[in-house]
Amino acid sequence: RGNSSRSFRDLNNGGNGGNGGDGGEDQLDDEWESESEDEDEDEDEAAEEDSHRISRLLLPNELCVALIRARGLIAVDTAIFVGESSSDPQALLEFDDTKHKSSCIKKDLNPLWKERFSFPLRQSWGDGDMKLRVAIEDVDVASSNDFMGQAPLIDVHTLTKRWSEPAWYDLGDKKDVIDPLKPRGKIELALRVHHNPELVEPPLVPQESNADDMQPESETSLKEHPNELLVTLWRARNLRVMDKNLLGGGGSSDPLVKFTVGAGAGQSVKS
C-alpha cells in the first residue's frame, strides 16, 4: 500500500491514471473538489446541526468507500489481429455479508470510476475482524469474468469518521501475493466510518418499562405470580459450518434455535 498525502482537491490538479476526457486524462473534475469542500464544512463542529454533533459522538455503524481509479491494470483481452490488448475492468467490493460492484469501464487499463459505496457495520464497533476486500475483474459477456487482481485486506478499525486521504493499494493475486516482476497495477481509494441514524434498529425489548412484556399490563396483573416465560431471540455469531462445499473450502449452515423448558420433559419451541 502506498499512502498519499494529497486531498481530493490536489487530485484535480494532476496525477496519473484516468480514462481520458477534456483537460487531460490525468485530471479529476471539479466534483471531488466541491465535495471535499462540503465535507470540510461538515467537519466544522461549530457549524453542524445538533443531530450531526450527536452522530459524531456515537459509535460508527457504516463504512463508506470512495472508489476513485486504478492504474496500470493487466490486459486480459488479447488483440487477435489489430489493435492493442486491453481489459474491461470492474471493481468488486466486499465487507461482511455485503457486496457491491462498480460500473464496467470498457477497454481501459487506467479506469476512472469516482463511485461511492456504503456497508453497514453489523458487528459492534471494536468487535471481531472488520476487513474490506477490493478486487478487480475483467467483464466478459460470453463467458465468466476473469480475475485481474485484488488489494490487501483493509482493516476497518484503523479508519476514523473523517475521510482518509486518497491512497494507492497495490494489487496482488488471489493469495494476496504481490510480485514486483509481474505487477497487476494499483487502485486508489478513500475511506471513512460514520454513524448513520437510519441504520439504528429499534430495541426488541424496551429499555424502560414497568411491564415484563412488550405490552403494558395492569397493576393487578403485575401483582400476580408469573405464569409465563418470555425470551427474546436476538442473534448468533461465529457459528460452526455444518454444510461444507463439495468442490472447495468453506460452506455455511441453516441455523435453527430450540428452546426447552423443564428437565427434558418440558415444552419445546423452535424459532
Backbone bond lengths (Angstrom), bond angles and torsions (degrees), N, CA, C in turn:
res aa  C-N    CA-C-N  psi(-1)  N-CA   C-N-CA  omega(-1)  CA-C   N-CA-C  phi
1 R - - - 1.458 - - 1.507 108.45 -
2 G 1.335 116.03 132.15 1.439 119.62 176.34 1.500 110.48 -110.38
3 N 1.305 118.53 116.42 1.450 121.44 -177.92 1.513 110.88 -73.80
4 S 1.302 117.09 149.21 1.453 122.72 179.65 1.509 108.94 -122.03
5 S 1.306 116.53 140.86 1.463 121.26 179.38 1.515 111.10 -101.86
6 R 1.340 116.43 10.82 1.460 119.60 -177.01 1.514 111.31 -91.29
7 S 1.317 115.83 149.56 1.462 121.32 174.92 1.518 108.67 -94.40
8 F 1.349 116.12 174.84 1.446 119.03 176.74 1.525 110.38 -60.02
9 R 1.307 117.45 -34.89 1.463 120.76 179.13 1.517 110.67 -65.37
10 D 1.345 117.56 -40.82 1.459 120.46 178.93 1.523 110.58 -64.82
11 L 1.320 118.21 -35.95 1.453 120.93 178.89 1.517 111.10 -60.68
12 N 1.317 116.31 -28.68 1.451 120.45 -178.65 1.522 112.11 -69.81
13 N 1.338 116.17 -15.21 1.461 120.11 -176.19 1.514 113.46 -102.40
14 G 1.324 118.27 2.94 1.455 117.93 178.14 1.489 111.76 159.51
15 G 1.329 116.71 -171.10 1.453 122.93 -178.22 1.508 109.41 114.63
16 N 1.312 116.99 171.36 1.447 122.18 -177.77 1.514 110.21 -101.53
17 G 1.334 115.51 164.37 1.455 120.45 177.13 1.507 110.57 97.41
18 G 1.321 116.59 -175.67 1.447 121.26 -179.71 1.503 111.03 104.29
19 N 1.310 116.54 163.56 1.455 120.25 -177.32 1.518 112.45 -114.17
20 G 1.322 116.62 26.82 1.449 119.88 172.33 1.497 113.18 92.26
21 G 1.339 114.86 177.74 1.461 120.60 178.92 1.501 109.95 132.28
22 D 1.316 117.13 171.91 1.461 122.14 -179.41 1.509 110.33 -63.15
23 G 1.332 115.79 142.34 1.454 120.86 177.38 1.516 112.67 87.81
24 G 1.351 118.74 8.74 1.462 119.83 177.61 1.505 111.79 104.47
25 E 1.338 115.38 138.46 1.468 119.30 -176.28 1.503 111.87 -74.72
26 D 1.335 119.35 -9.39 1.460 121.65 -175.98 1.512 112.37 -99.13
27 Q 1.319 118.42 9.65 1.466 119.74 -175.41 1.524 110.64 -111.73
28 L 1.311 115.20 143.84 1.458 121.16 170.83 1.520 107.56 -94.68
29 D 1.321 116.88 151.50 1.463 119.45 -177.64 1.521 110.88 -80.19
30 D 1.324 115.20 -175.58 1.462 120.65 -173.05 1.517 113.48 -73.69
31 E 1.333 116.99 -5.58 1.467 119.06 -177.05 1.518 111.50 -60.67
32 W 1.344 115.17 -46.71 1.473 118.43 -177.64 1.519 110.53 -67.66
33 E 1.346 116.77 -35.43 1.458 119.06 179.94 1.518 111.01 -63.49
34 S 1.352 116.18 -46.22 1.461 118.96 -179.87 1.508 110.89 -65.73
35 E 1.357 117.23 -38.49 1.456 119.87 179.03 1.511 110.59 -67.13
36 S 1.349 116.61 -36.84 1.457 119.26 178.99 1.517 110.62 -64.58
37 E 1.337 116.75 -41.12 1.459 119.86 178.84 1.523 110.64 -65.14
38 D 1.353 116.05 -39.45 1.460 119.07 177.74 1.510 110.98 -62.91
39 E 1.336 117.43 -39.50 1.464 120.74 -178.30 1.529 109.73 -68.79
40 D 1.359 116.54 -36.03 1.464 118.99 177.23 1.529 110.01 -62.20
41 E 1.330 116.27 -39.22 1.450 119.43 178.52 1.516 111.13 -66.52
42 D 1.345 115.93 -37.76 1.467 119.44 179.33 1.522 110.93 -65.49
43 E 1.353 116.60 -28.45 1.456 119.90 -178.19 1.527 111.78 -78.13
44 D 1.302 116.81 -10.48 1.458 120.55 178.45 1.524 108.62 -79.31
45 E 1.315 116.34 103.66 1.461 120.59 -173.69 1.525 112.14 -62.85
46 A 1.317 116.80 -29.08 1.459 118.85 -178.17 1.517 111.34 -67.14
47 A 1.349 117.10 -25.96 1.453 120.55 -177.55 1.520 112.80 -99.19
48 E 1.318 117.42 -5.33 1.465 120.45 -178.00 1.519 111.25 -76.88
49 E 1.305 114.79 152.80 1.450 120.01 173.46 1.525 109.04 -76.03
50 D 1.315 115.76 165.47 1.457 120.29 -178.98 1.520 111.96 -58.06
51 S 1.333 117.44 -40.52 1.458 120.02 -178.85 1.518 111.28 -62.63
52 H 1.331 117.60 -37.30 1.454 121.01 178.29 1.523 110.94 -67.84
53 R 1.310 116.61 -40.31 1.468 119.46 -179.70 1.529 110.89 -66.59
54 I 1.327 115.98 -37.40 1.452 119.30 177.49 1.520 110.15 -65.09
55 S 1.343 117.27 -41.79 1.456 120.83 179.62 1.525 111.49 -61.56
56 R 1.328 116.06 -32.03 1.452 119.50 179.39 1.521 111.08 -64.95
57 L 1.317 117.73 -30.22 1.456 121.34 -177.06 1.521 112.39 -85.37
58 L 1.317 118.19 -14.61 1.444 121.78 -178.02 1.528 110.98 -87.95
59 L 1.318 116.18 155.76 1.453 120.53 -179.38 1.530 110.30 -66.84
60 P 1.332 117.28 146.87 1.467 119.51 179.66 1.523 111.33 -64.32
61 N 1.319 116.09 146.04 1.459 121.15 175.27 1.525 111.72 -136.04
62 E 1.339 117.34 11.55 1.457 120.57 179.52 1.522 110.13 -149.25
63 L 1.322 115.82 138.65 1.461 123.25 175.66 1.518 108.49 -103.51
64 C 1.323 117.05 131.16 1.468 122.43 178.70 1.528 108.85 -116.95
65 V 1.319 116.21 131.59 1.465 122.05 -177.69 1.521 108.85 -125.26
66 A 1.324 116.45 128.38 1.461 122.22 173.21 1.525 107.76 -103.63
67 L 1.320 116.00 110.30 1.464 122.43 176.21 1.518 107.39 -87.75
68 I 1.324 116.26 110.23 1.465 119.71 -172.89 1.527 111.65 -92.66
69 R 1.325 117.18 -63.02 1.463 119.74 -176.36 1.520 110.19 -167.02
70 A 1.320 115.76 174.12 1.462 122.78 174.52 1.516 108.41 -131.96
71 R 1.320 114.88 163.19 1.466 119.80 -175.01 1.533 109.30 -144.82
72 G 1.321 116.37 138.76 1.461 121.71 172.75 1.513 114.25 64.81
73 L 1.341 117.42 36.80 1.461 119.88 179.80 1.527 110.81 -70.27
74 I 1.330 116.19 159.78 1.459 120.94 -179.39 1.522 109.63 -80.24
75 A 1.324 115.57 150.07 1.462 121.94 177.88 1.516 108.67 -89.36
76 V 1.315 116.09 120.01 1.464 121.75 -179.17 1.519 111.44 -100.31
77 D 1.327 116.95 -35.97 1.465 121.66 -179.50 1.523 108.77 -89.00
78 T 1.324 116.26 105.14 1.462 121.97 -176.49 1.519 110.62 -81.62
79 A 1.339 115.21 132.43 1.466 120.14 176.98 1.524 109.45 -71.44
80 I 1.331 116.77 130.38 1.468 120.42 -175.97 1.528 111.84 -86.01
81 F 1.307 117.11 -47.92 1.471 119.50 -175.96 1.525 111.34 -116.58
82 V 1.320 116.84 -58.16 1.469 120.37 -176.89 1.509 109.23 -127.71
83 G 1.332 116.04 165.71 1.450 121.06 178.20 1.519 112.30 84.60
84 E 1.337 115.24 178.63 1.455 121.70 -178.86 1.523 110.62 -104.54
85 S 1.336 115.20 151.30 1.457 120.19 175.59 1.524 109.44 -67.88
86 S 1.304 116.94 146.68 1.455 120.45 -176.93 1.519 109.91 -153.44
87 S 1.345 116.76 -166.82 1.455 123.39 178.21 1.520 108.93 -148.78
88 D 1.322 115.00 162.80 1.462 122.21 174.53 1.524 107.22 -115.75
89 P 1.338 118.47 78.75 1.466 121.17 -169.86 1.522 113.93 -73.07
90 Q 1.329 113.68 144.51 1.454 123.65 174.18 1.526 107.35 -139.58
91 A 1.317 117.60 134.52 1.461 121.70 -179.62 1.527 110.14 -91.84
92 L 1.317 115.49 139.23 1.458 122.88 176.47 1.522 107.89 -115.30
93 L 1.308 116.77 125.29 1.457 121.92 -179.91 1.520 108.75 -118.66
94 E 1.331 116.42 130.11 1.466 121.03 -176.80 1.515 109.88 -136.45
95 F 1.318 115.13 128.21 1.460 121.83 175.65 1.516 108.78 -142.67
96 D 1.333 115.81 125.17 1.455 120.93 -177.41 1.526 108.27 57.03
97 D 1.321 118.45 -123.59 1.465 121.20 -179.97 1.520 112.32 -102.47
98 T 1.322 117.84 10.21 1.456 121.80 -177.09 1.526 110.59 -106.24
99 K 1.332 116.19 132.71 1.459 121.68 179.59 1.524 109.68 -126.65
100 H 1.324 115.37 141.86 1.459 121.60 176.63 1.524 109.00 -132.15
101 K 1.324 115.03 151.30 1.459 121.68 174.74 1.525 109.17 -123.03
102 S 1.319 115.26 140.34 1.457 119.77 175.64 1.527 109.18 -83.34
103 S 1.304 115.75 176.58 1.457 119.60 171.83 1.525 109.50 -71.29
104 C 1.301 116.12 158.52 1.468 122.04 178.80 1.529 108.86 -94.25
105 I 1.330 115.89 126.57 1.467 121.52 177.92 1.527 107.78 -100.01
106 K 1.308 116.87 114.35 1.456 121.59 -174.56 1.532 112.19 -72.56
107 K 1.333 114.54 133.83 1.469 123.48 171.01 1.526 112.16 47.01
108 D 1.336 115.46 60.14 1.463 119.99 -178.11 1.528 108.99 -149.23
109 L 1.313 116.48 123.12 1.466 121.77 177.73 1.519 111.59 -94.47
110 N 1.320 116.68 -3.51 1.461 122.46 176.23 1.529 109.22 -130.96
111 P 1.320 117.78 61.79 1.472 120.76 -171.85 1.521 112.80 -71.15
112 L 1.308 114.42 148.13 1.463 122.67 175.35 1.523 107.72 -116.11
113 W 1.343 117.84 118.53 1.457 121.75 -176.73 1.540 112.15 -104.23
114 K 1.313 116.28 -58.56 1.467 121.35 -174.12 1.529 111.07 54.50
115 E 1.329 115.84 55.96 1.457 121.97 179.81 1.528 109.76 -122.64
116 R 1.327 115.62 151.77 1.467 120.45 -178.95 1.523 110.43 -120.22
117 F 1.329 114.46 147.96 1.454 121.31 -178.71 1.529 108.80 -138.97
118 S 1.325 115.46 149.88 1.466 121.41 -179.92 1.519 109.66 -125.86
119 F 1.336 115.49 143.01 1.453 122.44 179.41 1.529 109.03 -132.07
120 P 1.327 118.58 128.99 1.467 119.57 176.08 1.521 110.85 -71.51
121 L 1.327 116.20 141.51 1.466 121.91 174.45 1.521 107.33 -92.83
122 R 1.318 116.16 96.36 1.459 120.30 -175.70 1.518 112.24 -75.54
123 Q 1.335 117.21 -26.72 1.456 120.36 175.94 1.519 109.75 -85.28
124 S 1.310 115.50 155.07 1.463 119.52 175.32 1.515 109.18 -65.06
125 W 1.324 116.31 142.02 1.462 121.11 -177.97 1.525 110.00 -58.26
126 G 1.327 116.19 124.49 1.453 121.56 -179.51 1.517 113.41 99.61
127 D 1.344 117.84 -8.53 1.460 121.34 -179.80 1.522 110.67 -96.55
128 G 1.335 115.87 136.14 1.459 121.22 170.64 1.520 113.73 63.79
129 D 1.337 114.47 -172.86 1.454 121.10 179.00 1.519 109.83 -86.90
130 M 1.316 115.61 132.39 1.459 121.46 175.72 1.521 106.89 -125.02
131 K 1.336 116.43 95.35 1.456 121.42 -175.53 1.528 110.05 -121.64
132 L 1.316 115.53 135.22 1.459 122.49 176.89 1.520 108.97 -100.52
133 R 1.322 116.20 132.15 1.455 122.39 177.10 1.519 109.16 -110.83
134 V 1.341 116.72 128.95 1.463 122.06 177.00 1.526 108.14 -127.36
135 A 1.309 116.63 122.34 1.463 122.27 -179.99 1.521 109.13 -130.02
136 I 1.323 115.58 163.09 1.463 121.97 178.30 1.517 108.46 -127.50
137 E 1.326 116.02 136.11 1.451 121.39 177.97 1.516 109.79 -132.75
138 D 1.331 114.82 157.78 1.457 121.78 176.03 1.519 108.23 -92.91
139 V 1.316 116.35 125.67 1.457 121.64 -175.93 1.525 109.49 -83.48
140 D 1.336 115.39 125.65 1.465 122.38 176.25 1.525 108.48 -120.18
141 V 1.312 116.14 127.75 1.454 120.61 -179.62 1.524 110.93 -76.62
142 A 1.347 116.70 -39.24 1.458 120.52 -174.26 1.522 113.40 -86.33
143 S 1.325 118.22 -14.75 1.462 121.24 -178.12 1.525 108.97 -144.37
144 S 1.324 115.97 -175.76 1.460 120.21 179.49 1.519 110.42 -70.53
145 N 1.332 116.22 154.32 1.460 121.12 -179.74 1.526 110.65 -68.80
146 D 1.326 115.78 151.91 1.466 122.33 -178.06 1.519 110.17 -104.60
147 F 1.323 115.71 132.87 1.460 121.94 177.42 1.529 109.81 -68.03
148 M 1.340 115.76 135.00 1.461 120.74 179.68 1.523 112.57 -114.50
149 G 1.310 118.00 -30.65 1.459 121.14 -179.64 1.513 110.69 161.83
150 Q 1.320 116.82 163.74 1.461 121.14 177.86 1.521 109.96 -144.67
151 A 1.322 114.70 149.11 1.457 121.34 179.23 1.525 109.59 -81.37
152 P 1.330 117.85 156.30 1.475 119.44 174.23 1.527 110.26 -59.50
153 L 1.319 115.63 152.12 1.459 120.02 178.17 1.530 110.21 -57.46
154 I 1.324 116.09 135.65 1.463 121.72 -178.74 1.518 108.75 -103.59
155 D 1.328 116.71 122.69 1.462 122.58 -179.73 1.527 109.16 -77.95
156 V 1.317 116.74 112.52 1.459 121.28 -177.10 1.523 111.46 -67.09
157 H 1.340 117.51 -25.19 1.463 120.50 -179.34 1.529 112.26 -63.90
158 T 1.334 117.88 -18.01 1.464 120.92 -179.83 1.528 112.30 -83.32
159 L 1.336 117.41 -7.17 1.462 121.01 -176.12 1.516 110.93 -87.15
160 T 1.323 115.64 161.50 1.455 122.57 177.77 1.526 108.83 -124.44
161 K 1.323 116.02 -176.94 1.458 120.56 -179.66 1.531 112.88 -80.84
162 R 1.306 116.88 -3.59 1.459 120.91 173.32 1.529 108.70 -98.03
163 W 1.334 116.47 145.71 1.454 119.55 176.12 1.526 109.98 -58.94
164 S 1.315 116.37 132.68 1.454 119.90 174.84 1.527 109.27 -71.05
165 E 1.320 115.69 157.85 1.459 118.57 172.88 1.532 108.52 -65.61
166 P 1.337 118.57 142.32 1.463 119.54 177.27 1.520 110.84 -55.49
167 A 1.317 116.64 133.51 1.465 121.85 -175.98 1.519 109.73 -133.69
168 W 1.325 115.32 147.80 1.462 121.89 177.88 1.517 109.60 -93.50
169 Y 1.324 116.77 136.39 1.457 123.62 177.53 1.525 108.55 -120.57
170 D 1.325 116.63 121.91 1.460 120.88 178.02 1.524 109.83 -68.29
171 L 1.318 116.09 142.03 1.454 121.75 -179.22 1.522 110.39 -93.28
172 G 1.326 116.71 136.84 1.454 121.98 177.52 1.517 110.36 -118.94
173 D 1.356 115.65 -171.83 1.458 120.01 178.96 1.527 109.77 -82.98
174 K 1.324 116.74 -168.33 1.458 120.82 -176.09 1.527 112.43 -67.90
175 K 1.329 117.18 -15.54 1.464 121.52 176.77 1.521 111.52 -101.39
176 D 1.328 116.60 13.34 1.468 123.56 -179.95 1.523 112.72 65.10
177 V 1.332 116.94 24.46 1.460 121.19 176.28 1.523 108.65 -89.31
178 I 1.321 115.95 125.27 1.462 122.10 178.76 1.522 108.22 -103.71
179 D 1.317 116.76 112.33 1.467 122.75 -178.53 1.519 108.62 -98.17
180 P 1.341 118.35 111.70 1.471 119.60 -179.38 1.518 113.01 -63.89
181 L 1.340 117.39 -20.72 1.460 120.42 179.01 1.525 111.89 -82.82
182 K 1.325 116.30 -18.24 1.459 121.32 178.44 1.530 109.25 -131.74
183 P 1.312 117.30 68.13 1.474 120.00 -176.11 1.524 111.68 -64.96
184 R 1.330 115.08 143.67 1.454 122.24 178.89 1.531 112.18 -107.76
185 G 1.330 116.63 4.04 1.445 119.99 -178.93 1.516 111.66 97.16
186 K 1.322 115.68 -169.79 1.464 121.56 -178.91 1.516 109.40 -148.18
187 I 1.326 115.04 162.66 1.452 121.25 -177.47 1.521 108.90 -131.02
188 E 1.329 116.57 143.95 1.465 121.67 -176.87 1.530 109.25 -109.31
189 L 1.347 114.54 128.69 1.458 121.40 -176.82 1.517 110.15 -135.17
190 A 1.322 115.24 156.35 1.464 123.06 166.62 1.520 106.33 -132.40
191 L 1.350 117.00 143.20 1.455 120.16 -173.27 1.518 111.51 -139.62
192 R 1.326 114.98 159.04 1.452 121.64 174.02 1.527 108.67 -160.69
193 V 1.328 115.98 162.82 1.464 121.82 168.53 1.522 107.08 -122.01
194 H 1.318 116.36 153.62 1.458 119.21 178.20 1.524 108.78 -159.06
195 H 1.323 115.43 175.02 1.465 121.37 178.37 1.506 109.45 -100.70
196 N 1.326 116.33 119.36 1.453 122.62 178.74 1.530 108.49 -105.97
197 P 1.335 118.90 109.83 1.473 121.10 -178.18 1.515 113.29 -58.69
198 E 1.345 117.61 -27.15 1.458 120.06 -177.91 1.523 112.43 -69.78
199 L 1.331 117.43 -17.42 1.464 120.71 -179.36 1.523 112.76 -91.84
200 V 1.323 117.62 -2.89 1.462 120.75 -178.58 1.521 109.15 -76.06
201 E 1.323 116.36 123.03 1.460 121.29 179.25 1.523 109.87 -89.65
202 P 1.325 117.34 140.06 1.468 118.96 177.16 1.519 110.07 -65.46
203 P 1.314 118.33 144.92 1.464 120.67 -178.94 1.521 111.38 -64.74
204 L 1.336 114.98 142.04 1.464 119.34 177.56 1.523 111.50 -69.39
205 V 1.318 115.45 -33.00 1.461 120.66 179.00 1.516 108.02 -117.06
206 P 1.319 120.06 125.71 1.471 121.25 179.66 1.524 111.25 -56.56
207 Q 1.331 116.43 139.72 1.452 120.56 179.59 1.520 111.53 -69.62
208 E 1.315 116.84 -34.30 1.449 120.77 179.72 1.522 108.73 -126.92
209 S 1.315 116.67 118.09 1.445 120.89 -179.26 1.519 109.40 -156.51
210 N 1.294 117.38 142.00 1.459 122.34 175.89 1.523 111.77 -90.50
211 A 1.336 116.10 0.72 1.457 120.40 -178.49 1.515 109.57 -116.83
212 D 1.320 116.23 156.14 1.450 121.63 177.66 1.513 111.53 -84.31
213 D 1.318 117.41 -10.36 1.458 121.66 179.58 1.528 108.11 -110.32
214 M 1.327 116.42 172.49 1.444 119.80 176.62 1.517 111.87 -76.87
215 Q 1.332 116.93 -12.14 1.453 121.13 177.11 1.539 108.92 -106.57
216 P 1.328 117.96 140.36 1.469 120.22 -179.00 1.530 111.55 -60.39
217 E 1.317 115.80 143.13 1.459 121.74 176.87 1.526 109.02 -115.65
218 S 1.301 113.86 157.46 1.462 118.80 179.64 1.524 110.05 -74.35
219 E 1.317 116.20 160.00 1.458 120.60 178.12 1.525 110.91 -60.72
220 T 1.323 116.78 -35.62 1.467 120.28 178.85 1.516 111.18 -63.75
221 S 1.320 116.24 -42.41 1.458 120.09 -179.69 1.521 111.41 -66.01
222 L 1.310 117.64 -35.35 1.463 120.87 -178.95 1.531 111.51 -67.10
223 K 1.326 117.93 -24.03 1.456 120.88 -178.79 1.532 112.45 -84.55
224 E 1.336 116.76 -13.52 1.460 120.41 -179.46 1.528 110.80 -77.88
225 H 1.337 115.12 159.17 1.459 119.70 176.02 1.532 109.60 -67.69
226 P 1.350 117.96 139.06 1.467 119.97 -179.53 1.527 111.09 -64.59
227 N 1.302 116.79 141.75 1.464 121.88 177.89 1.522 112.15 -132.17
228 E 1.340 116.61 15.46 1.464 119.94 -179.55 1.521 109.68 -150.81
229 L 1.335 115.32 139.32 1.455 122.26 176.74 1.519 109.01 -104.33
230 L 1.319 116.72 127.26 1.459 122.27 179.38 1.524 109.18 -111.47
231 V 1.319 116.67 128.26 1.469 122.91 -178.45 1.521 108.50 -123.57
232 T 1.313 116.42 132.54 1.463 121.61 175.02 1.526 108.84 -102.53
233 L 1.317 116.96 116.98 1.469 122.44 177.34 1.525 107.94 -90.81
234 W 1.323 116.14 117.37 1.467 119.86 -173.74 1.519 111.02 -99.78
235 R 1.318 117.87 -73.31 1.459 120.96 -176.68 1.526 110.10 -163.36
236 A 1.319 116.11 171.93 1.461 122.57 175.45 1.521 108.43 -129.63
237 R 1.317 115.58 166.13 1.464 120.00 -175.97 1.528 109.78 -148.18
238 N 1.338 115.72 141.25 1.473 122.90 174.63 1.529 112.22 56.48
239 L 1.336 116.82 45.11 1.451 120.72 177.00 1.536 110.85 -71.96
240 R 1.325 115.74 160.76 1.456 120.75 179.73 1.527 110.74 -74.07
241 V 1.333 116.16 149.01 1.459 122.49 174.76 1.521 107.94 -84.19
242 M 1.335 116.52 116.18 1.460 121.43 -179.35 1.534 112.26 -103.01
243 D 1.326 117.25 -29.53 1.468 121.48 179.14 1.523 108.39 -105.68
244 K 1.328 116.67 95.86 1.462 121.40 -176.81 1.522 110.37 -84.31
245 N 1.343 114.90 146.27 1.458 120.54 177.07 1.518 110.33 -66.92
246 L 1.328 116.79 138.16 1.457 120.84 -177.64 1.519 112.71 -76.07
247 L 1.335 117.00 -31.31 1.463 120.55 -174.22 1.520 113.88 -100.89
248 G 1.289 117.55 -3.64 1.464 119.17 -178.32 1.504 110.96 -167.01
249 G 1.313 115.56 -172.68 1.449 121.04 -179.05 1.515 112.51 -76.65
250 G 1.314 114.51 173.46 1.451 119.89 178.06 1.517 112.32 82.79
251 G 1.298 115.71 -168.73 1.446 122.18 -178.53 1.509 110.28 152.14
252 S 1.314 116.53 -163.54 1.456 120.33 -177.22 1.521 109.07 -155.03
253 S 1.328 115.55 -170.22 1.456 122.41 177.44 1.518 108.82 -149.43
254 D 1.325 115.96 162.50 1.462 122.68 175.68 1.528 107.43 -117.85
255 P 1.325 117.85 81.12 1.473 120.55 -170.07 1.525 113.34 -69.16
256 L 1.300 114.72 141.24 1.458 123.72 175.89 1.520 107.55 -134.85
257 V 1.319 117.36 131.30 1.459 122.23 -177.96 1.523 109.03 -100.75
258 K 1.335 116.69 134.01 1.461 122.73 179.56 1.516 109.49 -121.90
259 F 1.321 116.64 124.94 1.459 122.50 178.41 1.538 108.23 -105.66
260 T 1.301 116.57 132.24 1.455 121.98 178.55 1.520 109.65 -126.11
261 V 1.301 116.87 128.24 1.460 123.02 178.07 1.517 108.43 -109.24
262 G 1.321 117.31 127.50 1.464 121.34 -178.82 1.507 110.09 103.89
263 A 1.306 115.86 171.53 1.478 122.65 -175.97 1.516 109.10 -87.86
264 G 1.311 118.08 69.15 1.451 121.56 175.28 1.507 114.48 86.62
265 A 1.314 118.14 -31.31 1.466 120.41 -175.76 1.521 111.58 -104.16
266 G 1.324 115.28 8.11 1.461 118.26 -177.51 1.507 112.52 -82.80
267 Q 1.320 115.90 -165.59 1.454 121.83 -177.19 1.514 110.46 -87.69
268 S 1.336 117.55 139.29 1.450 122.32 179.86 1.531 109.52 -113.72
269 V 1.321 115.36 140.92 1.458 121.73 179.10 1.514 108.00 -133.05
270 K 1.341 117.51 135.27 1.465 122.40 179.12 1.526 109.59 -110.56
271 S 1.331 115.00 146.37 1.456 119.88 176.95 1.524 110.36 -78.52
